[in-house]
Amino acid sequence: MDSSHPKLNSSTADSSPFTKHISRQERQKQKAQQQGVPVVRLLLVWGFLLLAIGGLGYRLYRLQVVEANQLQRMAKAQQSTSMQPYVPRRSIVDSQGNVLATDRLTYTLFVHPRYFEATKEITDPTDYIARELSAILGDITPAQLKEKFKAKESGIKLATGLNESQAVRIGSLRMGGVDLEKQYSRYYPQDEMAADIVGYVDGEHQGQAGLELSQREILERDVETYAIRRTGKGVVLPDSLPDNLLQSNDWQMQLTIDMRLQRAARELLKAQVAQQKAKRGTVLVMDAQDGAIVAMVNEPTFNPNEYYKAKVEYFKNWSVSDLYEPGSTFKPVIVALAMNEGVLKPEDRINDSGSVRVGPWTISNASKSGAGMINVTQAIRYSSNVAMVAIARRLKPQRYYELLQGVGLDSKTGIDLPGEAASYLKPRKSFMDDPIEQATTSFGQGLSLTPIKLLQLNAMLANGGKLVTPHVVKGLVDARNHLHWQPDHPVEQVVKPEVAHSVVQMMESVVSGDGGTGKAAQIPGYRVGGKTGTAQKAGPRGGYLANAKITSFVSILPVDNPRYVVVAIIDEPKGANAYGGTVAAPVVKNVMEALIAIKGIPPSQPQ
């Protein structure tokens, strides 16, 4: 048999029916397996999607329900912020609207030597910048600047308080490593002319003296904090800004001070202190009707724009903060109190023998002589210590003490300036038990007061017996000078009007009467009342200093219609002829003449 026959070929064994059946089953199985793979994959994908949806749903539940409040707070914190806009301190102006203190934009200059770069035109930037800045700053040489540049590579502060003109010139250099920082600083256009009143602010813009300190809350204003919203990039959304963000009242603090008189008084005082080689001096002018201070100057003083160059003691307004024994300028007050009690009348006669014994002590007149039988007016005119002791003896010690307390001889005046000292009166028991205390008080020794207190007491005589509160703040005014706020000042009637008027007329004799000690204050055509004082200075350990005295003069103008009180005090003038009538009275006269011209006070008598 032919083995090559196709039907008999062994390779055809697979074509048997059994073989074909087996192959078909395998193919179906393979096909089933191939079909099953996509199903599993699909199930896995669906399972994953279901898990993802479940997780997302759970996450949304956490975000929308469980953590909603916390996330809202976090979002609000990111999108919202608080802003407190810079509001300048209020300006301070005098009674005529002249600016005494204001905020202005200034610049601080920094240099960063590491960023100095050369150009084609500038091969040595360090030298170029040093020369240019020296020319702009004016108070430092190029060589000094170069030395400063060597201090460190960056952040060298060269100058503060630069003005707009200087900033523009520095900016025009367009040099890397030169930086200007904007800031507001306090500026005092009148320099030292009102320093004793206005004071100054330090580098942190905080008031340190004068009104800048005592009226800090009013000058700084109430600044509101605003809540605003911003985008993710930090940009502020305009619709979140409040409508009144940039609206702020333009009220200024107006003072009772008149800079015309202030300037005149300062120049007069400065000249007299220099001429007398005195330690210091003060001049005060008050409107007796309401206690408004028209002028207040001390010498020496300081420039608030350069307060860091001044001695620390100059920052204290000694007319408010320092006590001294007033001496004879206190005598009219004692006379008024005695007359008000009814124990003394103007026509009463008193024997001035030149000296009087009080216990183991002998009290004498400054002249070392007596005037004989004199009336009360003559006692004031001649400044008789002996007559004053006799007047004081008419008052019972307890009532005497109460009267002194009644006019504030153990308290403050309440002036709106910082650092006021309370007047000093001996303790009640010491005063009542020791007759010498009662005697010396009658002519202004044994008690201490401030110059502002002496001014207040004499204003009491000028205004008909009312104790007014000295003050320098008139109130807050707008740009049109409309008054929006003013402080309240207590007034107390302590002496009868007729008594006060009578004492003022007595004081006129000190200036115009024969033998008066205040003739240097006479002004032709005007009736002027006054009182001189030349007091020994108390020593720090008791007793009195041998070669130190304080001279003073107080005046009332005009006597026929009292309105203004002027006080001048010169501390420790040198020379043998240094008395209240020779040192302080001439200053008061010149100040009164300036006052007459500025306020237009008509003469009492036609000239």
RODO-2510 file (C-alpha; in nm, 4 decimals, decimal comma):
residues 607
     n   res          X          Y          Z
     1     m     0,0000     0,0000     0,0000
     2     d     0,1247     0,3363    -0,0927
     3     s     0,2035     0,5189     0,2265
     4     s     0,1959     0,8454     0,0501
     5     h    -0,1730     0,8390    -0,0006
     6     p    -0,3203     1,1374     0,1603
     7     k    -0,5939     0,9544     0,3315
     8     l    -0,3449     0,7156     0,4858
     9     n    -0,1032     0,9877     0,5890
    10     s    -0,0563     1,0062     0,9666
    11     s    -0,0887     1,3816     0,9561
    12     t    -0,4507     1,3420     0,8872
    13     a    -0,5126     1,1893     1,2262
    14     d    -0,6143     1,5304     1,3607
    15     s    -0,8933     1,5453     1,1149
    16     s    -1,0770     1,2658     1,2892
    17     p    -1,4201     1,3462     1,4327
    18     f    -1,2943     1,2952     1,7857
    19     t    -1,0113     1,5292     1,7224
    20     k    -1,2377     1,7866     1,5717
    21     h    -1,4688     1,7624     1,8752
    22     i    -1,1820     1,8175     2,1115
    23     s    -1,0538     2,1156     1,9163
    24     r    -1,3935     2,2770     1,9104
    25     q    -1,4264     2,2498     2,2883
    26     e    -1,0842     2,4063     2,3346
    27     r    -1,1675     2,6870     2,1027
    28     q    -1,4921     2,7574     2,2898
    29     k    -1,3041     2,7442     2,6173
    30     q    -1,0444     2,9870     2,4888
    31     k    -1,3149     3,2101     2,3535
    32     a    -1,4932     3,2031     2,6882
    33     q    -1,1690     3,2875     2,8628
    34     q    -1,1076     3,5750     2,6244
    35     q    -1,4592     3,7081     2,6836
    36     g    -1,4196     3,6802     3,0627
    37     v    -1,1126     3,9062     3,0810
    38     p    -1,2964     4,2275     2,9732
    39     v    -1,5768     4,1568     3,2188
    40     v    -1,3358     4,1364     3,5098
    41     r    -1,1621     4,4477     3,3985
    42     l    -1,4943     4,6232     3,3662
    43     l    -1,5954     4,5086     3,7100
    44     l    -1,2663     4,6326     3,8495
    45     v    -1,3082     4,9706     3,6789
    46     w    -1,6650     5,0031     3,8031
    47     g    -1,5532     4,9030     4,1481
    48     f    -1,2822     5,1640     4,1449
    49     l    -1,5231     5,4289     4,0212
    50     l    -1,7740     5,3381     4,2877
    51     l    -1,5064     5,3619     4,5532
    52     a    -1,3906     5,6965     4,4138
    53     i    -1,7448     5,8300     4,4066
    54     g    -1,7973     5,7039     4,7584
    55     g    -1,4759     5,8649     4,8755
    56     l    -1,5631     6,1889     4,6987
    57     g    -1,9083     6,1845     4,8517
    58     y    -1,7598     6,1232     5,1930
    59     r    -1,5102     6,4026     5,1373
    60     l    -1,7863     6,6378     5,0249
    61     y    -1,9833     6,5398     5,3321
    62     r    -1,6836     6,6217     5,5499
    63     l    -1,6266     6,9554     5,3772
    64     q    -1,9897     7,0628     5,3509
    65     v    -2,1185     6,9356     5,6835
    66     v    -1,8578     6,8244     5,9353
    67     e    -1,5841     7,0867     5,8657
    68     a    -1,8062     7,3568     5,7146
    69     n    -1,7843     7,6071     6,0022
    70     q    -1,4094     7,5691     6,0431
    71     l    -1,3450     7,6055     5,6698
    72     q    -1,5664     7,9118     5,6524
    73     r    -1,3631     8,0701     5,9268
    74     m    -1,0389     7,9834     5,7496
    75     a    -1,1662     8,1212     5,4207
    76     k    -1,2809     8,4389     5,5847
    77     a    -0,9414     8,4782     5,7482
    78     q    -0,7684     8,4377     5,4114
    79     q    -1,0054     8,6623     5,2202
    80     s    -1,0556     8,9291     5,4850
    81     t    -0,8187     9,1570     5,6693
    82     s    -0,8382     9,4600     5,8934
    83     m    -0,6982     9,7962     5,7952
    84     q    -0,6322    10,1028     6,0047
    85     p    -0,5566    10,3968     5,7757
    86     y    -0,2923    10,6447     5,8864
    87     v    -0,4528    10,9618     6,0174
    88     p    -0,2138    11,2503     6,0928
    89     r    -0,2146    11,4156     6,4343
    90     r    -0,4282    11,7237     6,4500
    91     s    -0,2550    12,0467     6,3687
    92     i    -0,2164    12,3088     6,6415
    93     v    -0,2854    12,6724     6,5547
    94     d    -0,2824    12,9956     6,7533
    95     s    -0,5785    13,2293     6,8026
    96     q    -0,5115    13,3864     6,4627
    97     g    -0,4826    13,0575     6,2737
    98     n    -0,1023    13,0531     6,2530
    99     v     0,0218    12,6919     6,2445
   100     l     0,2279    12,5931     6,5470
   101     a     0,2476    12,2174     6,4866
   102     t     0,1512    11,9946     6,1949
   103     d     0,2296    11,6586     6,0356
   104     r     0,4210    11,6558     5,7081
   105     l     0,5588    11,3897     5,4748
   106     t     0,9308    11,3362     5,5169
   107     y     1,1841    11,0809     5,3969
   108     t     1,4542    10,8640     5,5500
   109     l     1,7588    10,7917     5,3342
   110     f     1,9186    10,4461     5,3270
   111     v     2,2095    10,3259     5,1141
   112     h     2,3137     9,9709     5,0254
   113     p     2,6768     9,9783     4,9013
   114     r     2,6625     9,6203     4,7772
   115     y     2,4235     9,7329     4,5048
   116     f     2,6257    10,0284     4,3811
   117     e     2,6827     9,9701     4,0085
   118     a     2,9194    10,1330     3,7627
   119     t     2,8015    10,2602     3,4249
   120     k     2,9718    10,3840     3,1118
   121     e     2,9541    10,7380     3,2433
   122     i     3,0217    10,6543     3,6101
   123     t     3,3230    10,4316     3,6646
   124     d     3,3372    10,4846     4,0424
   125     p     2,9775    10,4737     4,1773
   126     t     3,0861    10,5031     4,5414
   127     d     3,2626    10,8315     4,4791
   128     y     2,9809    10,9590     4,2577
   129     i     2,7066    10,8792     4,5088
   130     a     2,9082    11,0278     4,7970
   131     r     2,9573    11,3552     4,6079
   132     e     2,5961    11,3833     4,4954
   133     l     2,4445    11,2989     4,8358
   134     s     2,6820    11,5371     5,0109
   135     a     2,5608    11,8212     4,7889
   136     i     2,1968    11,7362     4,8644
   137     l     2,2287    11,6724     5,2381
   138     g     2,4574    11,9690     5,2945
   139     d     2,5848    11,8789     5,6419
   140     i     2,8217    11,5937     5,5587
   141     t     3,1272    11,5708     5,3327
   142     p     3,1882    11,3105     5,0594
   143     a     3,4769    11,1688     5,2611
   144     q     3,2539    11,1214     5,5653
   145     l     2,9939    10,9480     5,3506
   146     k     3,2512    10,7091     5,2085
   147     e     3,3511    10,6135     5,5616
   148     k     2,9877    10,5411     5,6411
   149     f     2,9590    10,3259     5,3290
   150     k     3,2282    10,0997     5,4723
   151     a     3,0264    10,0240     5,7854
   152     k     2,8271     9,7411     5,6255
   153     e     2,7106     9,6193     5,2882
   154     s     2,3443     9,7132     5,3222
   155     g     2,0898     9,9099     5,5274
   156     i     2,2967    10,2144     5,6237
   157     k     2,0742    10,4975     5,7466
   158     l     2,2209    10,8271     5,6340
   159     a     1,9551    11,0885     5,7100
   160     t     1,6031    11,1349     5,8440
   161     g     1,3448    11,4089     5,8042
   162     l     1,4373    11,4907     5,4454
   163     n     1,1904    11,7188     5,2673
   164     e     1,0183    11,6688     4,9332
   165     s     1,2738    11,8759     4,7429
   166     q     1,5645    11,6701     4,8743
   167     a     1,3782    11,3469     4,8011
   168     v     1,3173    11,4510     4,4389
   169     r     1,6861    11,5340     4,3894
   170     i     1,7945    11,2015     4,5380
   171     g     1,5424    11,0138     4,3252
   172     s     1,6722    11,1825     4,0105
   173     l     2,0119    11,0168     4,0621
   174     r     1,8561    10,6846     3,9551
   175     m     2,1362    10,4893     4,1167
   176     g     2,1010    10,1394     4,2546
   177     g     2,1613    10,1024     4,6259
   178     v     1,9986    10,4350     4,7199
   179     d     1,6608    10,4023     4,8901
   180     l     1,4097    10,6525     5,0298
   181     e     1,1479    10,5568     5,2866
   182     k     0,8368    10,7731     5,3313
   183     q     0,7020    10,8643     5,6735
   184     y     0,5130    11,1379     5,8524
   185     s     0,6907    11,3575     6,1043
   186     r     0,5863    11,6479     6,3249
   187     y     0,6905    11,9937     6,2139
   188     y     0,6895    12,3156     6,4175
   189     p     0,6969    12,6170     6,1819
   190     q     0,7464    12,8666     6,4668
   191     d     1,0574    12,6862     6,5950
   192     e     1,1176    12,7799     6,9607
   193     m     0,8536    13,0554     6,9773
   194     a     0,5822    12,8301     7,1247
   195     a     0,7910    12,5359     7,2440
   196     d     0,7034    12,5844     7,6126
   197     i     0,3350    12,5395     7,5272
   198     v     0,3258    12,3005     7,2324
   199     g     0,6065    12,0678     7,3429
   200     y     0,7308    11,8048     7,0978
   201     v     0,6886    11,4460     6,9762
   202     d     0,9718    11,1935     6,9672
   203     g     1,0902    10,9700     6,6835
   204     e     0,8000    10,7331     6,7508
   205     h     0,5514    11,0180     6,7026
   206     q     0,4628    11,0138     7,0724
   207     g     0,4094    11,3382     7,2654
   208     q     0,6770    11,4006     7,5266
   209     a     0,6113    11,7553     7,6524
   210     g     0,3614    12,0387     7,6407
   211     l     0,0253    11,9968     7,4710
   212     e     0,1660    11,7170     7,2581
   213     l     0,1727    11,5192     7,5832
   214     s    -0,1206    11,6507     7,7881
   215     q    -0,3651    11,6633     7,4934
   216     r    -0,2429    11,3439     7,3285
   217     e    -0,5857    11,1791     7,3038
   218     i    -0,7374    11,4781     7,1254
   219     l    -0,4413    11,5317     6,8941
   220     e    -0,4118    11,1669     6,7931
   221     r    -0,7858    11,1361     6,7155
   222     d    -0,9950    10,8173     6,7286
   223     v    -0,8836    10,6008     6,4334
   224     e    -1,1312    10,3317     6,3227
   225     t    -1,0292     9,9852     6,2067
   226     y    -1,2005     9,8682     5,8849
   227     a    -1,2633     9,5072     5,7701
   228     i    -1,1977     9,4593     5,3953
   229     r    -1,1928     9,1620     5,1537
   230     r    -0,9245     9,0662     4,9056
   231     t    -0,8597     8,8146     4,6284
   232     g    -0,6311     8,5135     4,6480
   233     k    -0,3507     8,7324     4,5161
   234     g    -0,4057     8,9825     4,7944
   235     v    -0,5759     9,2490     4,5822
   236     v    -0,8362     9,4471     4,7798
   237     l    -1,1899     9,4191     4,6427
   238     p    -1,3195     9,7732     4,5878
   239     d    -1,6752     9,6898     4,6900
   240     s    -1,5499     9,5958     5,0383
   241     l    -1,4102     9,9423     5,1101
   242     p    -1,6280    10,1560     5,3413
   243     d    -1,7747    10,4728     5,1952
   244     n    -1,6169    10,6935     5,4628
   245     l    -1,2670    10,5431     5,4414
   246     l    -1,1012    10,8640     5,3244
   247     q    -1,3313    11,0981     5,5113
   248     s    -1,1849    11,2534     5,8250
   249     n    -1,2682    11,5818     5,9898
   250     d    -1,0155    11,8570     5,9405
   251     w    -1,0536    12,0001     6,2884
   252     q    -0,7486    12,1669     6,4347
   253     m    -0,6655    12,2412     6,7953
   254     q    -0,6812    12,6163     6,8370
   255     l    -0,5034    12,7850     7,1249
   256     t    -0,5706    13,1074     7,3095
   257     i    -0,2106    13,2114     7,2392
   258     d    -0,1571    13,5085     7,0093
   259     m     0,1731    13,4562     6,8309
   260     r     0,2145    13,8284     6,7691
   261     l     0,2315    13,8928     7,1425
   262     q     0,4129    13,5648     7,2052
   263     r     0,6934    13,6675     6,9727
   264     a     0,7225    14,0157     7,1222
   265     a     0,7263    13,8812     7,4785
   266     r     0,9939    13,6242     7,3957
   267     e     1,2290    13,8780     7,2406
   268     l     1,1840    14,1165     7,5341
   269     l     1,2391    13,8455     7,7929
   270     k     1,5387    13,6996     7,6138
   271     a     1,7072    14,0394     7,5982
   272     q     1,6475    14,1107     7,9683
   273     v     1,7687    13,7683     8,0854
   274     a     2,0864    13,8166     7,8829
   275     q     2,1401    14,1722     8,0061
   276     q     2,0896    14,0750     8,3706
   277     k     2,2919    13,7548     8,3295
   278     a     2,0026    13,5816     8,4986
   279     k     1,9483    13,2104     8,5384
   280     r     1,6099    13,2137     8,3654
   281     g     1,2902    13,4110     8,3233
   282     t     0,9228    13,3842     8,2340
   283     v     0,6499    13,6153     8,1038
   284     l     0,2798    13,5306     8,1267
   285     v    -0,0193    13,7218     7,9899
   286     m    -0,3755    13,6212     8,0757
   287     d    -0,7231    13,7408     7,9878
   288     a    -0,8547    13,7739     8,3424
   289     q    -1,2176    13,7372     8,2382
   290     d    -1,1956    13,3722     8,1352
   291     g    -0,8424    13,2538     8,2192
   292     a    -0,7246    13,2372     7,8568
   293     i    -0,3455    13,2554     7,8319
   294     v    -0,2527    13,5031     7,5578
   295     a     0,1250    13,4626     7,5887
   296     m     0,3519    13,2257     7,7799
   297     v     0,7272    13,2331     7,7302
   298     n     1,0239    13,0929     7,9169
   299     e     1,3888    13,1642     7,8647
   300     p     1,6007    12,9675     7,7949
   301     t     1,3934    12,7359     7,5776
   302     f     1,4398    12,4808     7,2973
   303     n     1,3548    12,4181     6,9335
   304     p     1,1031    12,1302     6,9104
   305     n     1,2225    12,0505     6,5576
   306     e     1,5626    11,9686     6,7093
   307     y     1,4604    11,8688     7,0605
   308     y     1,7431    11,6151     7,0751
   309     k     1,9946    11,9012     7,0814
   310     a     1,8423    12,0697     7,3889
   311     k     1,9102    12,0184     7,7563
   312     v     1,6518    11,7965     7,9228
   313     e     1,5595    12,0637     8,1796
   314     y     1,4388    12,2935     7,8999
   315     f     1,1515    12,0562     7,8230
   316     k     0,9923    12,1479     8,1560
   317     n     0,7714    12,4550     8,1537
   318     w     0,8920    12,5997     8,4831
   319     s     0,6187    12,8652     8,4962
   320     v     0,3848    12,5713     8,5602
   321     s     0,6053    12,3161     8,7332
   322     d     0,8425    12,5074     8,9663
   323     l     0,7541    12,6543     9,3040
   324     y     0,9015    12,9718     9,4484
   325     e     0,8219    13,2165     9,7263
   326     p     0,6329    13,5086     9,5657
   327     g     0,7394    13,7756     9,8130
   328     s     0,5658    14,1127     9,7952
   329     t     0,3603    14,0266     9,4828
   330     f     0,1449    13,8230     9,7218
   331     k     0,0546    14,1203     9,9419
   332     p    -0,2521    14,2399     9,7430
   333     v    -0,4021    13,8901     9,7826
   334     i    -0,3710    13,9072    10,1632
   335     v    -0,5247    14,2543    10,1651
   336     a    -0,8182    14,1288     9,9563
   337     l    -0,8793    13,8338    10,1879
   338     a    -0,8717    14,0557    10,4985
   339     m    -1,1086    14,3096    10,3423
   340     n    -1,3406    14,0320    10,2273
   341     e    -1,3600    13,9097    10,5882
   342     g    -1,4513    14,2587    10,7045
   343     v    -1,1520    14,2984    10,9364
   344     l    -0,9894    14,5624    10,7163
   345     k    -1,1096    14,8738    10,5361
   346     p    -0,9209    15,0831    10,2770
   347     e    -0,9192    15,3864    10,5040
   348     d    -0,7807    15,2017    10,8085
   349     r    -0,4558    15,3437    10,9440
   350     i    -0,1623    15,1214    11,0347
   351     n     0,1550    15,2171    11,2164
   352     d     0,4621    15,1254    11,0127
   353     s     0,7464    15,1575    11,2607
   354     g     1,0022    14,9917    11,0320
   355     s     1,0212    14,6657    11,2259
   356     v     0,8053    14,4384    11,4372
   357     r     0,8747    14,1580    11,6826
   358     v     0,7068    13,8206    11,6315
   359     g     0,8121    13,5937    11,9141
   360     p     1,1924    13,5762    11,9057
   361     w     1,2012    13,7092    11,5504
   362     t     1,2295    14,0631    11,4195
   363     i     1,0638    14,1448    11,0873
   364     s     1,1773    14,4570    10,9048
   365     n     1,0902    14,6396    10,5867
   366     a     1,3228    14,5981    10,2898
   367     s     1,4071    14,9696    10,3224
   368     k     1,5036    14,9211    10,6885
   369     s     1,2863    15,2238    10,7730
   370     g     0,9242    15,2934    10,8639
   371     a     0,6614    15,5148    10,6997
   372     g     0,4669    15,5998    11,0153
   373     m     0,0881    15,5976    11,0140
   374     i    -0,0211    15,4807    10,6683
   375     n    -0,3412    15,3570    10,5108
   376     v    -0,3863    15,0260    10,3274
   377     t    -0,3138    15,1766     9,9866
   378     q     0,0158    15,3153    10,1131
   379     a     0,1000    14,9799    10,2699
   380     i     0,0803    14,8239     9,9236
   381     r     0,2495    15,1175     9,7496
   382     y     0,5489    15,1184     9,9857
   383     s     0,5441    14,7371    10,0107
   384     s     0,5513    14,7517    10,3898
   385     n     0,6208    14,4168    10,5584
   386     v     0,5401    14,5637    10,8983
   387     a     0,1960    14,6817    10,7864
   388     m     0,1217    14,3411    10,6340
   389     v     0,2036    14,1652    10,9604
   390     a    -0,0397    14,3999    11,1357
   391     i    -0,3102    14,3167    10,8785
   392     a    -0,2528    13,9412    10,9148
   393     r    -0,2893    13,9676    11,2924
   394     r    -0,6476    14,0824    11,2435
   395     l    -0,7364    13,7373    11,1111
   396     k    -0,7866    13,4463    11,3468
   397     p    -0,5249    13,1798    11,2649
   398     q    -0,7756    12,9077    11,1799
   399     r    -0,9791    13,1356    10,9553
   400     y    -0,6599    13,2756    10,8020
   401     y    -0,5564    12,9251    10,7031
   402     e    -0,8990    12,8460    10,5611
   403     l    -0,8898    13,1610    10,3487
   404     l    -0,5543    13,0630    10,2031
   405     q    -0,6911    12,7202    10,1229
   406     g    -0,9973    12,8835     9,9700
   407     v    -0,7882    13,0492     9,6997
   408     g    -0,6013    12,7280     9,6252
   409     l    -0,2772    12,7812     9,8120
   410     d    -0,2507    12,4054     9,8634
   411     s    -0,3670    12,2844     9,5221
   412     k    -0,3156    12,3189     9,1467
   413     t    -0,4751    12,5691     8,9121
   414     g    -0,5883    12,2958     8,6717
   415     i    -0,4113    12,4383     8,3669
   416     d    -0,4186    12,2110     8,0600
   417     l    -0,0402    12,1703     8,0448
   418     p     0,1513    11,8743     8,1908
   419     g     0,3644    11,8710     8,5008
   420     e     0,1854    12,1353     8,7068
   421     a     0,2977    12,1519     9,0693
   422     a     0,0538    12,2203     9,3508
   423     s     0,1146    12,5298     9,5605
   424     y     0,2655    12,4618     9,9018
   425     l     0,1180    12,5806    10,2280
   426     k     0,2589    12,4786    10,5644
   427     p     0,0612    12,2080    10,7469
   428     r    -0,2337    12,3429    10,9431
   429     k    -0,0848    12,2659    11,2849
   430     s     0,2487    12,4313    11,2050
   431     f     0,0739    12,7373    11,0678
   432     m    -0,1640    12,7799    11,3588
   433     d     0,0834    12,7021    11,6364
   434     d     0,3620    12,9309    11,5176
   435     p     0,2834    13,3048    11,4817
   436     i     0,5915    13,3550    11,2660
   437     e     0,4317    13,1420    10,9927
   438     q     0,1228    13,3616    10,9946
   439     a     0,3392    13,6731    10,9821
   440     t     0,5741    13,5722    10,7015
   441     t     0,2872    13,4455    10,4864
   442     s     0,1424    13,7986    10,4852
   443     f     0,4336    13,9222    10,2735
   444     g     0,4809    13,6117    10,0592
   445     q     0,7344    13,4032    10,2470
   446     g     0,6902    13,0641    10,4076
   447     l     0,4626    12,9478    10,1253
   448     s     0,5388    12,8521     9,7661
   449     l     0,3507    12,8756     9,4430
   450     t     0,4078    12,8612     9,0696
   451     p     0,4163    13,1645     8,8407
   452     i     0,0897    13,0456     8,6852
   453     k    -0,0714    13,0461     9,0323
   454     l     0,0426    13,4028     9,0928
   455     l    -0,1137    13,4935     8,7599
   456     q    -0,4404    13,3260     8,8575
   457     l    -0,4561    13,5055     9,1944
   458     n    -0,4047    13,8456     9,0374
   459     a    -0,6607    13,7648     8,7695
   460     m    -0,9006    13,7049     9,0598
   461     l    -0,8496    14,0680     9,1611
   462     a    -0,8855    14,1932     8,8050
   463     n    -1,2081    14,0095     8,7187
   464     g    -1,4075    14,0932     9,0283
   465     g    -1,3076    13,8134     9,2656
   466     k    -1,3490    13,5022     9,0479
   467     l    -1,0950    13,2237     9,0526
   468     v    -1,0781    13,1223     8,6859
   469     t    -0,8894    12,8270     8,5402
   470     p    -0,5821    12,9212     8,3366
   471     h    -0,5835    12,7459     7,9994
   472     v    -0,4167    12,7570     7,6590
   473     v    -0,6588    12,5352     7,4609
   474     k    -0,9521    12,7216     7,3102
   475     g    -1,1043    12,4178     7,1359
   476     l    -1,1312    12,2359     6,8033
   477     v    -1,2031    12,4434     6,4935
   478     d    -1,2501    12,3580     6,1267
   479     a    -1,0874    12,5214     5,8254
   480     r    -1,3453    12,8031     5,8406
   481     n    -1,2607    12,8706     6,2060
   482     h    -1,5955    12,7369     6,3263
   483     l    -1,5670    12,6078     6,6837
   484     h    -1,6887    12,2478     6,7200
   485     w    -1,5699    12,1684     7,0723
   486     q    -1,4275    12,3560     7,3661
   487     p    -1,3321    12,2445     7,7158
   488     d    -1,5208    12,3458     8,0265
   489     h    -1,3296    12,5441     8,2878
   490     p    -1,4606    12,5835     8,6417
   491     v    -1,5025    12,9329     8,7857
   492     e    -1,5413    13,0095     9,1568
   493     q    -1,6309    13,3391     9,3224
   494     v    -1,3954    13,3750     9,6213
   495     v    -1,3841    13,7523     9,6827
   496     k    -1,6577    14,0141     9,6622
   497     p    -1,6428    14,2207     9,3404
   498     e    -1,6226    14,5508     9,5265
   499     v    -1,3300    14,4245     9,7350
   500     a    -1,1402    14,3080     9,4269
   501     h    -1,2022    14,6404     9,2504
   502     s    -1,0794    14,8340     9,5543
   503     v    -0,7541    14,6343     9,5723
   504     v    -0,6867    14,6901     9,2006
   505     q    -0,7152    15,0652     9,2556
   506     m    -0,4673    15,0338     9,5418
   507     m    -0,2283    14,8540     9,3087
   508     e    -0,2474    15,1493     9,0695
   509     s    -0,0672    15,3624     9,3267
   510     v     0,2330    15,1260     9,3065
   511     v     0,2833    15,2426     8,9463
   512     s     0,1613    15,6006     8,9494
   513     g     0,1733    15,7118     9,3151
   514     d     0,4540    15,8983     9,4883
   515     g     0,7060    15,6558     9,6299
   516     g     0,5596    15,3636     9,4355
   517     t     0,8000    15,0795     9,3589
   518     g     0,6607    15,0102     9,0118
   519     k     0,7106    15,3425     8,8338
   520     a     0,9085    15,1677     8,5596
   521     a     0,5788    15,0206     8,4351
   522     q     0,4062    15,3529     8,3699
   523     i     0,2493    15,3949     8,0239
   524     p     0,1301    15,7458     7,9331
   525     g    -0,2461    15,7623     7,8965
   526     y    -0,3127    15,4221     8,0573
   527     r    -0,4062    15,3347     8,4127
   528     v    -0,1879    15,0456     8,5183
   529     g    -0,2026    14,8546     8,8456
   530     g     0,0945    14,6569     8,9649
   531     k     0,3016    14,5091     9,2416
   532     t     0,6730    14,4489     9,2639
   533     g     0,8422    14,1580     9,4344
   534     t     1,2010    14,0901     9,5314
   535     a     1,2215    13,7683     9,7285
   536     q     1,5015    13,5681     9,8762
   537     k     1,5394    13,2215     9,7303
   538     a     1,4845    12,9317     9,9667
   539     g     1,7789    12,6947    10,0006
   540     p     1,7482    12,3210     9,9365
   541     r     1,8190    12,2462    10,3046
   542     g     1,6102    12,5208    10,4590
   543     g     1,6804    12,8880    10,5154
   544     y     1,7594    13,1283    10,2330
   545     l     2,0439    13,1551     9,9862
   546     a     2,2717    13,4512    10,0600
   547     n     2,3302    13,5832     9,7100
   548     a     2,0282    13,4589     9,5210
   549     k     1,6949    13,6312     9,4740
   550     i     1,4030    13,6193     9,2399
   551     t     1,2537    13,9424     9,1052
   552     s     0,8995    13,9776     8,9782
   553     f     0,6334    14,2225     8,8732
   554     v     0,2642    14,1691     8,8205
   555     s     0,0382    14,4222     8,6483
   556     i    -0,3295    14,4696     8,5680
   557     l    -0,4355    14,6616     8,2563
   558     p    -0,6334    14,8855     8,2414
   559     v    -0,7399    14,9687     8,5971
   560     d    -1,0622    15,1411     8,4838
   561     n    -1,1765    14,8268     8,3007
   562     p    -0,9490    14,5411     8,4126
   563     r    -0,8931    14,2836     8,1405
   564     y    -0,5354    14,1607     8,1180
   565     v    -0,2852    14,0452     8,3796
   566     v     0,0869    14,0367     8,2978
   567     v     0,3519    13,8663     8,5096
   568     a     0,7286    13,8776     8,4565
   569     i     0,9734    13,6857     8,6740
   570     i     1,3516    13,7019     8,6422
   571     d     1,5332    13,4362     8,8402
   572     e     1,8713    13,5223     8,9953
   573     p     1,9582    13,8466     8,8142
   574     k     2,3096    13,9713     8,8791
   575     g     2,4013    14,3171     9,0017
   576     a     2,3419    14,5350     9,3046
   577     n     2,0364    14,7123     9,1622
   578     a     1,8409    14,3967     9,0838
   579     y     1,4860    14,4377     9,2151
   580     g     1,1360    14,3713     9,0900
   581     g     1,0918    14,7375     9,0035
   582     t     1,4198    14,7609     8,8121
   583     v     1,4448    14,4211     8,6435
   584     a     1,0944    14,2772     8,5945
   585     a     0,8822    14,5946     8,5709
   586     p     1,0500    14,7250     8,2515
   587     v     0,9787    14,3919     8,0787
   588     v     0,6133    14,4104     8,1799
   589     k     0,5866    14,7660     8,0517
   590     n     0,7194    14,6690     7,7095
   591     v     0,4934    14,3654     7,6930
   592     m     0,1918    14,5803     7,7856
   593     e     0,2785    14,8271     7,5105
   594     a     0,2837    14,5406     7,2607
   595     l    -0,0453    14,4140     7,4047
   596     i    -0,2057    14,7572     7,3657
   597     a    -0,1007    14,7756     7,0011
   598     i    -0,2049    14,4204     6,9140
   599     k    -0,5405    14,4200     7,0929
   600     g    -0,6209    14,7827     7,0193
   601     i    -0,6781    14,8806     7,3833
   602     p    -0,7897    15,2443     7,3984
   603     p    -0,6189    15,4825     7,6424
   604     s    -0,7830    15,5540     7,9766
   605     q    -0,7172    15,9218     7,9340
   606     p    -0,7003    16,1268     7,6103
   607     q    -0,3472    16,2257     7,5112
***
